[in-house]
Structures are given as structure tokens and as C-alpha cells.
């Protein structure tokens, strides 16, 4: 993925957070203006492919720092695996992300490495990170269609309520309409 594309994805996430902050409502269970952390997990594809223990150590660190850093949410920015058709890479990613299940709310989204782009085939992504995996989590808002390629989640921090919208790589018109 090009540097511009990575920067653009990060910029979009930051803009969403900044735009929603001024209009966010005060959450009842969190002290106003108390600092909190949101963790970004970009481009883990090399870890899933060649260094799975590094990926596991990242999520273990998030779990360990939960209270000290007041971590409220983690956002995986996509490019979870290097090769979208290699099941062992998805198993590595699943093993790492399971460490956060039930501990830290998080969102996932497929990047260009996570699907066969020409076919928009995200079968293995949805085998491991389907809507069913998240459906019983109170922070999971929902998804578009039958896959989890496009989804939204909620979290609270600093006395505010936030919504995170995760959109597939190169979102189509219908995806953008759904997100609007």
C-alpha cells in the first residue's frame, strides 16, 4: 500500500474523531475531560505472515495497558494479513485479536491486502471477523449487508460518546451511501 493511501486512511480516522467530538454527547459512566487512549493498529500484514508473535505481543501490550493508559477502544486500520487467501495468516491474526475479545472494544476492516481486490472477495476476513463474532458485544453497532466489510462501533471516553465507522478498501458508492 502506498504511503499516501496509509496517510489518507489515518487522516480519515482522525477527521471522524475530530468531527464527532464537538457534537458528541456526555456519557454518564465516564468523568468529563478525563484523558483516555484509542489504539490504532495499522498494517499488521507482515506480522500475520512472518512474525505472528509480534502481533500477539502488540495485543498483549494493549490488554496490559488497559487501565494504566485508560484504553477505551482499538481500531484496526486494515491490511490485517499479507495474502488474503492464506488461511494460516488469518489464523495468526485471529489468535492475536482474540486476546482483546471481551477486554477491549475494537473494530476491524479489510484493507487491500485482506481481499482479492479484483473480485472484492473478503471470504477469509469474514470467516474470522464476521458480524457473528461481534454481534453480542454492546459496543458493536452493526454492519452493511451480510459481511463485516463495512461496520460501525461505539465507545465512550472522557465523558463523550463516539462512533467509529469502518469502511472497506476503496469503498463503493453504495457503501458511502450506507455510511452517510
Phi and psi in degrees as GROMACS dihedral restraints (atoms count N, CA, C in turn):
[ dihedral_restraints ]
;  ai    aj    ak    al  type     phi  dphi    fc
    3     4     5     6     1   -72.0    20    10
    4     5     6     7     1   156.8    20    10
    6     7     8     9     1   -58.7    20    10
    7     8     9    10     1   -40.3    20    10
    9    10    11    12     1   -60.8    20    10
   10    11    12    13     1   -42.7    20    10
   12    13    14    15     1   -64.6    20    10
   13    14    15    16     1   -41.7    20    10
   15    16    17    18     1   -63.1    20    10
   16    17    18    19     1   -45.2    20    10
   18    19    20    21     1   -63.9    20    10
   19    20    21    22     1   -39.4    20    10
   21    22    23    24     1   -64.6    20    10
   22    23    24    25     1   -41.3    20    10
   24    25    26    27     1   -64.3    20    10
   25    26    27    28     1   -43.8    20    10
   27    28    29    30     1   -63.9    20    10
   28    29    30    31     1   -42.2    20    10
   30    31    32    33     1   -61.3    20    10
   31    32    33    34     1   -42.3    20    10
   33    34    35    36     1   -61.3    20    10
   34    35    36    37     1   -44.3    20    10
   36    37    38    39     1   -61.4    20    10
   37    38    39    40     1   -44.4    20    10
   39    40    41    42     1   -65.7    20    10
   40    41    42    43     1   -39.9    20    10
   42    43    44    45     1   -63.0    20    10
   43    44    45    46     1   -42.3    20    10
   45    46    47    48     1   -59.8    20    10
   46    47    48    49     1   -45.3    20    10
   48    49    50    51     1   -63.8    20    10
   49    50    51    52     1   -42.9    20    10
   51    52    53    54     1   -69.1    20    10
   52    53    54    55     1   -39.2    20    10
   54    55    56    57     1   -69.6    20    10
   55    56    57    58     1   -37.7    20    10
   57    58    59    60     1   -78.0    20    10
   58    59    60    61     1   -24.3    20    10
   60    61    62    63     1   -59.0    20    10
   61    62    63    64     1   -48.1    20    10
   63    64    65    66     1   -65.4    20    10
   64    65    66    67     1   -26.8    20    10
   66    67    68    69     1  -102.3    20    10
   67    68    69    70     1     2.9    20    10
   69    70    71    72     1   -68.2    20    10
   70    71    72    73     1   152.0    20    10
   72    73    74    75     1   -96.9    20    10
   73    74    75    76     1   157.5    20    10
   75    76    77    78     1   -73.8    20    10
   76    77    78    79     1   128.6    20    10
   78    79    80    81     1   -82.6    20    10
   79    80    81    82     1   145.2    20    10
   81    82    83    84     1   -80.2    20    10
   82    83    84    85     1   -25.5    20    10
   84    85    86    87     1  -102.1    20    10
   85    86    87    88     1    16.0    20    10
   87    88    89    90     1  -139.9    20    10
   88    89    90    91     1   134.9    20    10
   90    91    92    93     1   -65.5    20    10
   91    92    93    94     1   132.5    20    10
   93    94    95    96     1   -58.5    20    10
   94    95    96    97     1   140.5    20    10
   96    97    98    99     1    63.6    20    10
   97    98    99   100     1     9.6    20    10
   99   100   101   102     1   -75.3    20    10
  100   101   102   103     1   131.1    20    10
  102   103   104   105     1   -67.2    20    10
  103   104   105   106     1   150.5    20    10
  105   106   107   108     1  -148.7    20    10
  106   107   108   109     1   169.0    20    10
  108   109   110   111     1  -120.5    20    10
  109   110   111   112     1   144.4    20    10
  111   112   113   114     1  -121.1    20    10
  112   113   114   115     1   125.8    20    10
  114   115   116   117     1   -95.2    20    10
  115   116   117   118     1   133.9    20    10
  117   118   119   120     1  -107.6    20    10
  118   119   120   121     1   128.8    20    10
  120   121   122   123     1  -113.0    20    10
  121   122   123   124     1    93.1    20    10
  123   124   125   126     1   -95.7    20    10
  124   125   126   127     1   145.1    20    10
  126   127   128   129     1    47.5    20    10
  127   128   129   130     1    63.2    20    10
  129   130   131   132     1   -87.1    20    10
  130   131   132   133     1     7.8    20    10
  132   133   134   135     1   -56.8    20    10
  133   134   135   136     1   -38.2    20    10
  135   136   137   138     1   -69.4    20    10
  136   137   138   139     1   -33.7    20    10
  138   139   140   141     1   -68.1    20    10
  139   140   141   142     1   -44.3    20    10
  141   142   143   144     1   -63.3    20    10
  142   143   144   145     1   -34.0    20    10
  144   145   146   147     1   -81.7    20    10
  145   146   147   148     1   -50.0    20    10
  147   148   149   150     1  -117.9    20    10
  148   149   150   151     1   -23.8    20    10
  150   151   152   153     1  -133.7    20    10
  151   152   153   154     1    62.3    20    10
  153   154   155   156     1   -59.7    20    10
  154   155   156   157     1   -29.4    20    10
  156   157   158   159     1   -68.2    20    10
  157   158   159   160     1   -29.9    20    10
  159   160   161   162     1   -65.4    20    10
  160   161   162   163     1   -41.8    20    10
  162   163   164   165     1   -61.7    20    10
  163   164   165   166     1   -47.2    20    10
  165   166   167   168     1   -59.4    20    10
  166   167   168   169     1   -43.3    20    10
  168   169   170   171     1   -63.5    20    10
  169   170   171   172     1   -33.3    20    10
  171   172   173   174     1   -62.3    20    10
  172   173   174   175     1   -48.0    20    10
  174   175   176   177     1   -72.8    20    10
  175   176   177   178     1   -30.6    20    10
  177   178   179   180     1   -63.8    20    10
  178   179   180   181     1   -39.4    20    10
  180   181   182   183     1   -62.4    20    10
  181   182   183   184     1   -44.0    20    10
  183   184   185   186     1   -58.7    20    10
  184   185   186   187     1   -47.1    20    10
  186   187   188   189     1   -61.0    20    10
  187   188   189   190     1   -43.0    20    10
  189   190   191   192     1   -66.4    20    10
  190   191   192   193     1   -36.4    20    10
  192   193   194   195     1   -87.9    20    10
  193   194   195   196     1     1.5    20    10
  195   196   197   198     1   -47.0    20    10
  196   197   198   199     1   -55.4    20    10
  198   199   200   201     1   -78.1    20    10
  199   200   201   202     1   -46.1    20    10
  201   202   203   204     1   -59.2    20    10
  202   203   204   205     1   -41.6    20    10
  204   205   206   207     1   -99.1    20    10
  205   206   207   208     1     5.5    20    10
  207   208   209   210     1    50.0    20    10
  208   209   210   211     1    53.5    20    10
  210   211   212   213     1   -74.5    20    10
  211   212   213   214     1   123.0    20    10
  213   214   215   216     1  -103.6    20    10
  214   215   216   217     1   -24.6    20    10
  216   217   218   219     1  -163.2    20    10
  217   218   219   220     1   152.3    20    10
  219   220   221   222     1  -125.9    20    10
  220   221   222   223     1   137.3    20    10
  222   223   224   225     1  -119.0    20    10
  223   224   225   226     1   115.5    20    10
  225   226   227   228     1   -85.4    20    10
  226   227   228   229     1   123.9    20    10
  228   229   230   231     1   -87.6    20    10
  229   230   231   232     1     5.4    20    10
  231   232   233   234     1   102.0    20    10
  232   233   234   235     1   178.7    20    10
  234   235   236   237     1    56.9    20    10
  235   236   237   238     1    55.3    20    10
  237   238   239   240     1   -69.9    20    10
  238   239   240   241     1   -43.0    20    10
  240   241   242   243     1  -123.2    20    10
  241   242   243   244     1   166.0    20    10
  243   244   245   246     1   -84.6    20    10
  244   245   246   247     1   -40.4    20    10
  246   247   248   249     1  -124.3    20    10
  247   248   249   250     1   112.2    20    10
  249   250   251   252     1   -65.3    20    10
  250   251   252   253     1   -15.5    20    10
  252   253   254   255     1  -103.5    20    10
  253   254   255   256     1     5.1    20    10
  255   256   257   258     1   -95.5    20    10
  256   257   258   259     1   101.4    20    10
  258   259   260   261     1   -58.7    20    10
  259   260   261   262     1   -34.6    20    10
  261   262   263   264     1   -63.1    20    10
  262   263   264   265     1   -33.7    20    10
  264   265   266   267     1   -67.1    20    10
  265   266   267   268     1   -39.7    20    10
  267   268   269   270     1   -66.1    20    10
  268   269   270   271     1   -37.2    20    10
  270   271   272   273     1   -63.5    20    10
  271   272   273   274     1   -39.7    20    10
  273   274   275   276     1   -63.3    20    10
  274   275   276   277     1   -44.6    20    10
  276   277   278   279     1   -64.4    20    10
  277   278   279   280     1   -42.6    20    10
  279   280   281   282     1   -60.1    20    10
  280   281   282   283     1   -45.1    20    10
  282   283   284   285     1   -59.8    20    10
  283   284   285   286     1   -41.3    20    10
  285   286   287   288     1   -68.4    20    10
  286   287   288   289     1   -45.1    20    10
  288   289   290   291     1   -73.6    20    10
  289   290   291   292     1   -25.9    20    10
  291   292   293   294     1   -60.5    20    10
  292   293   294   295     1   -24.5    20    10
  294   295   296   297     1   -62.4    20    10
  295   296   297   298     1   -26.5    20    10
  297   298   299   300     1   -90.9    20    10
  298   299   300   301     1   -17.4    20    10
  300   301   302   303     1   -56.7    20    10
  301   302   303   304     1   126.4    20    10
  303   304   305   306     1    76.8    20    10
  304   305   306   307     1     1.5    20    10
  306   307   308   309     1  -117.6    20    10
  307   308   309   310     1   -52.6    20    10
  309   310   311   312     1  -126.8    20    10
  310   311   312   313     1   124.2    20    10
  312   313   314   315     1   -62.2    20    10
  313   314   315   316     1   141.0    20    10
  315   316   317   318     1  -152.4    20    10
  316   317   318   319     1   156.2    20    10
  318   319   320   321     1  -117.0    20    10
  319   320   321   322     1   154.3    20    10
  321   322   323   324     1  -129.4    20    10
  322   323   324   325     1   151.4    20    10
  324   325   326   327     1  -153.0    20    10
  325   326   327   328     1   140.6    20    10
  327   328   329   330     1   -79.0    20    10
  328   329   330   331     1   130.1    20    10
  330   331   332   333     1   -95.3    20    10
  331   332   333   334     1  -173.0    20    10
  333   334   335   336     1   -65.7    20    10
  334   335   336   337     1   -24.7    20    10
  336   337   338   339     1   -78.4    20    10
  337   338   339   340     1   -13.8    20    10
  339   340   341   342     1   -97.3    20    10
  340   341   342   343     1     4.1    20    10
  342   343   344   345     1  -146.2    20    10
  343   344   345   346     1   157.8    20    10
  345   346   347   348     1   -79.9    20    10
  346   347   348   349     1   101.5    20    10
  348   349   350   351     1   -60.0    20    10
  349   350   351   352     1   -46.3    20    10
  351   352   353   354     1   -59.1    20    10
  352   353   354   355     1   -31.1    20    10
  354   355   356   357     1   -99.6    20    10
  355   356   357   358     1    -7.1    20    10
  357   358   359   360     1    52.8    20    10
  358   359   360   361     1    41.1    20    10
  360   361   362   363     1   -95.0    20    10
  361   362   363   364     1   111.9    20    10
  363   364   365   366     1  -117.5    20    10
  364   365   366   367     1    36.5    20    10
  366   367   368   369     1   -55.7    20    10
  367   368   369   370     1   -50.3    20    10
  369   370   371   372     1   -70.8    20    10
  370   371   372   373     1   -35.2    20    10
  372   373   374   375     1   -54.7    20    10
  373   374   375   376     1   -47.6    20    10
  375   376   377   378     1   -76.0    20    10
  376   377   378   379     1   -18.3    20    10
  378   379   380   381     1   -68.9    20    10
  379   380   381   382     1   -38.5    20    10
  381   382   383   384     1   -97.6    20    10
  382   383   384   385     1   -27.4    20    10
  384   385   386   387     1  -129.4    20    10
  385   386   387   388     1    47.6    20    10
  387   388   389   390     1   -75.0    20    10
  388   389   390   391     1   167.0    20    10
  390   391   392   393     1   -55.8    20    10
  391   392   393   394     1   -33.0    20    10
  393   394   395   396     1   -60.1    20    10
  394   395   396   397     1   -34.9    20    10
  396   397   398   399     1   -60.5    20    10
  397   398   399   400     1   -33.6    20    10
  399   400   401   402     1  -107.6    20    10
  400   401   402   403     1   -10.3    20    10
  402   403   404   405     1   -56.8    20    10
  403   404   405   406     1   -29.6    20    10
  405   406   407   408     1   -93.1    20    10
  406   407   408   409     1     2.9    20    10
  408   409   410   411     1   -84.1    20    10
  409   410   411   412     1   128.2    20    10
  411   412   413   414     1   -63.5    20    10
  412   413   414   415     1   -23.8    20    10
  414   415   416   417     1   -84.2    20    10
  415   416   417   418     1   -13.1    20    10
  417   418   419   420     1   -81.5    20    10
  418   419   420   421     1   121.2    20    10
  420   421   422   423     1   -86.0    20    10
  421   422   423   424     1   -39.6    20    10
  423   424   425   426     1   154.0    20    10
  424   425   426   427     1  -168.7    20    10
  426   427   428   429     1  -150.9    20    10
  427   428   429   430     1   165.3    20    10
  429   430   431   432     1   -93.3    20    10
  430   431   432   433     1   130.0    20    10
  432   433   434   435     1    67.7    20    10
  433   434   435   436     1  -143.7    20    10
  435   436   437   438     1  -101.4    20    10
  436   437   438   439     1    -7.6    20    10
  438   439   440   441     1  -105.8    20    10
  439   440   441   442     1   174.5    20    10
  441   442   443   444     1  -106.0    20    10
  442   443   444   445     1    19.1    20    10
  444   445   446   447     1   -61.9    20    10
  445   446   447   448     1   -30.3    20    10
  447   448   449   450     1  -130.7    20    10
  448   449   450   451     1   122.1    20    10
  450   451   452   453     1  -151.0    20    10
  451   452   453   454     1   169.8    20    10
  453   454   455   456     1  -141.5    20    10
  454   455   456   457     1   150.7    20    10
  456   457   458   459     1  -138.4    20    10
  457   458   459   460     1   165.1    20    10
  459   460   461   462     1  -126.4    20    10
  460   461   462   463     1   151.6    20    10
  462   463   464   465     1  -154.4    20    10
  463   464   465   466     1   161.9    20    10
  465   466   467   468     1  -121.2    20    10
  466   467   468   469     1   141.9    20    10
  468   469   470   471     1  -163.9    20    10
  469   470   471   472     1   142.4    20    10
  471   472   473   474     1    59.8    20    10
  472   473   474   475     1    28.7    20    10
  474   475   476   477     1    80.5    20    10
  475   476   477   478     1     8.8    20    10
  477   478   479   480     1  -121.2    20    10
  478   479   480   481     1   157.7    20    10
  480   481   482   483     1  -108.4    20    10
  481   482   483   484     1   134.8    20    10
  483   484   485   486     1  -123.8    20    10
  484   485   486   487     1   153.3    20    10
  486   487   488   489     1  -123.3    20    10
  487   488   489   490     1   132.5    20    10
  489   490   491   492     1  -112.8    20    10
  490   491   492   493     1   122.0    20    10
  492   493   494   495     1  -106.9    20    10
  493   494   495   496     1   122.9    20    10
  495   496   497   498     1  -110.1    20    10
  496   497   498   499     1   120.5    20    10
  498   499   500   501     1  -115.2    20    10
  499   500   501   502     1   142.9    20    10
  501   502   503   504     1   -51.6    20    10
  502   503   504   505     1   162.2    20    10
  504   505   506   507     1   -60.1    20    10
  505   506   507   508     1   134.1    20    10
  507   508   509   510     1    49.3    20    10
  508   509   510   511     1    64.6    20    10
  510   511   512   513     1   -57.1    20    10
  511   512   513   514     1   137.8    20    10
  513   514   515   516     1   -79.2    20    10
  514   515   516   517     1   169.2    20    10
  516   517   518   519     1   -56.2    20    10
  517   518   519   520     1   -45.2    20    10
  519   520   521   522     1   -65.4    20    10
  520   521   522   523     1   -30.4    20    10
  522   523   524   525     1   -68.5    20    10
  523   524   525   526     1   -44.7    20    10
  525   526   527   528     1   -64.1    20    10
  526   527   528   529     1   -37.7    20    10
  528   529   530   531     1   -64.6    20    10
  529   530   531   532     1   -41.5    20    10
  531   532   533   534     1   -62.0    20    10
  532   533   534   535     1   -42.9    20    10
  534   535   536   537     1   -70.4    20    10
  535   536   537   538     1   -26.2    20    10
